[in-house]
Amino acid sequence: MLPLHCIQLSMYLIIYNFDLSTQSDYYGRVWIEDGDNDYIYHSEHILVHKKERGQSKQLEVTIPIREPLPSQYFVRVVSDRWVGCDKLFW
Protein backbone atom coordinates (compact mmCIF):
# COMPACT_ATOMS: atom_id res chain seq x y z
CA MET A 1 0.00 0.00 0.00
CA LEU A 2 1.19 3.45 -0.89
CA PRO A 3 -0.58 6.70 0.00
CA LEU A 4 -0.81 8.89 -3.11
CA HIS A 5 -1.99 11.89 -1.09
CA CYS A 6 -4.35 12.52 1.78
CA ILE A 7 -7.47 11.23 -0.02
CA GLN A 8 -6.23 8.26 -2.10
CA LEU A 9 -4.38 5.03 -1.45
CA SER A 10 -2.77 2.84 -4.11
CA MET A 11 -2.64 -0.96 -3.67
CA TYR A 12 -0.76 -3.54 -5.70
CA LEU A 13 -2.37 -6.98 -5.32
CA ILE A 14 -0.92 -10.33 -6.35
CA ILE A 15 -3.53 -13.08 -6.30
CA TYR A 16 -2.04 -16.55 -6.65
CA ASN A 17 -2.84 -20.25 -6.42
CA PHE A 18 -5.34 -20.55 -9.27
CA ASP A 19 -4.58 -24.27 -9.52
CA LEU A 20 -8.17 -25.37 -10.03
CA SER A 21 -9.32 -28.91 -10.59
CA THR A 22 -12.16 -28.00 -12.94
CA GLN A 23 -11.88 -28.14 -16.71
CA SER A 24 -13.30 -24.65 -17.31
CA ASP A 25 -12.08 -21.11 -16.84
CA TYR A 26 -12.38 -19.35 -13.46
CA TYR A 27 -14.82 -16.45 -13.22
CA GLY A 28 -14.76 -14.43 -10.05
CA ARG A 29 -14.80 -11.09 -8.36
CA VAL A 30 -12.21 -9.26 -6.27
CA TRP A 31 -13.25 -6.55 -3.88
CA ILE A 32 -11.62 -4.44 -1.21
CA GLU A 33 -13.72 -3.70 1.84
CA ASP A 34 -13.31 -2.37 5.34
CA GLY A 35 -14.53 -4.43 8.24
CA ASP A 36 -15.49 -1.48 10.44
CA ASN A 37 -17.96 0.33 8.19
CA ASP A 38 -18.93 -2.46 5.77
CA TYR A 39 -17.97 -0.24 2.85
CA ILE A 40 -16.75 -1.65 -0.49
CA TYR A 41 -13.92 0.53 -1.81
CA HIS A 42 -13.22 -1.33 -5.06
CA SER A 43 -14.74 -4.21 -7.00
CA GLU A 44 -13.85 -5.85 -10.29
CA HIS A 45 -14.38 -9.08 -12.19
CA ILE A 46 -11.47 -11.40 -12.91
CA LEU A 47 -11.15 -14.17 -15.46
CA VAL A 48 -8.49 -16.88 -15.29
CA HIS A 49 -8.21 -19.00 -18.41
CA LYS A 50 -7.26 -22.68 -18.29
CA LYS A 51 -3.80 -21.92 -19.64
CA GLU A 52 -3.17 -19.43 -16.78
CA ARG A 53 -3.64 -21.97 -13.97
CA GLY A 54 -0.89 -21.92 -11.38
CA GLN A 55 0.11 -18.38 -12.36
CA SER A 56 -0.50 -15.24 -10.34
CA LYS A 57 -2.90 -12.45 -11.27
CA GLN A 58 -1.68 -8.90 -10.64
CA LEU A 59 -3.97 -5.95 -10.00
CA GLU A 60 -3.20 -2.34 -9.18
CA VAL A 61 -6.06 -0.37 -7.66
CA THR A 62 -6.54 3.11 -6.23
CA ILE A 63 -9.09 3.55 -3.48
CA PRO A 64 -10.40 6.61 -1.65
CA ILE A 65 -9.48 7.18 1.99
CA ARG A 66 -12.61 7.74 4.06
CA GLU A 67 -13.03 9.17 7.52
CA PRO A 68 -12.97 7.60 10.03
CA LEU A 69 -9.93 5.61 8.94
CA PRO A 70 -10.56 1.84 9.06
CA SER A 71 -8.31 -0.30 11.21
CA GLN A 72 -7.84 -2.81 8.34
CA TYR A 73 -8.64 -3.29 4.69
CA PHE A 74 -9.86 -6.72 3.56
CA VAL A 75 -9.36 -8.17 0.08
CA ARG A 76 -11.94 -10.82 -0.81
CA VAL A 77 -11.84 -13.13 -3.84
CA VAL A 78 -15.16 -14.84 -4.61
CA SER A 79 -16.11 -17.29 -7.34
CA ASP A 80 -19.07 -16.36 -9.55
CA ARG A 81 -19.93 -20.01 -10.19
CA TRP A 82 -19.16 -21.92 -6.99
CA VAL A 83 -21.17 -21.21 -3.84
CA GLY A 84 -19.00 -20.83 -0.76
CA CYS A 85 -15.77 -20.64 -2.74
CA ASP A 86 -14.13 -17.49 -1.44
CA LYS A 87 -10.90 -16.35 0.15
CA LEU A 88 -10.34 -13.43 2.52
CA PHE A 89 -6.98 -11.64 2.94
CA TRP A 90 -6.06 -8.91 5.43
Secondary structure in CASP SS format (residue, H / E / C, confidence):
PFRMAT SS
TARGET T0000
AUTHOR 0000-0000-0000
METHOD secondary structure of the structure
MODEL  1
M C 1.00
L E 1.00
P E 1.00
L E 1.00
H E 1.00
C C 1.00
I C 1.00
Q E 1.00
L E 1.00
S E 1.00
M E 1.00
Y E 1.00
L E 1.00
I E 1.00
I E 1.00
Y C 1.00
N C 1.00
F C 1.00
D C 1.00
L C 1.00
S C 1.00
T C 1.00
Q C 1.00
S C 1.00
D C 1.00
Y E 1.00
Y E 1.00
G E 1.00
R E 1.00
V E 1.00
W E 1.00
I E 1.00
E E 1.00
D E 1.00
G C 1.00
D C 1.00
N C 1.00
D C 1.00
Y E 1.00
I E 1.00
Y E 1.00
H E 1.00
S E 1.00
E E 1.00
H E 1.00
I E 1.00
L E 1.00
V E 1.00
H C 1.00
K H 1.00
K H 1.00
E H 1.00
R C 1.00
G C 1.00
Q C 1.00
S C 1.00
K E 1.00
Q E 1.00
L E 1.00
E E 1.00
V E 1.00
T E 1.00
I E 1.00
P E 1.00
I C 1.00
R C 1.00
E C 1.00
P C 1.00
L C 1.00
P C 1.00
S C 1.00
Q C 1.00
Y E 1.00
F E 1.00
V E 1.00
R E 1.00
V E 1.00
V E 1.00
S E 1.00
D C 1.00
R C 1.00
W C 1.00
V C 1.00
G C 1.00
C C 1.00
D E 1.00
K E 1.00
L E 1.00
F E 1.00
W C 1.00
END
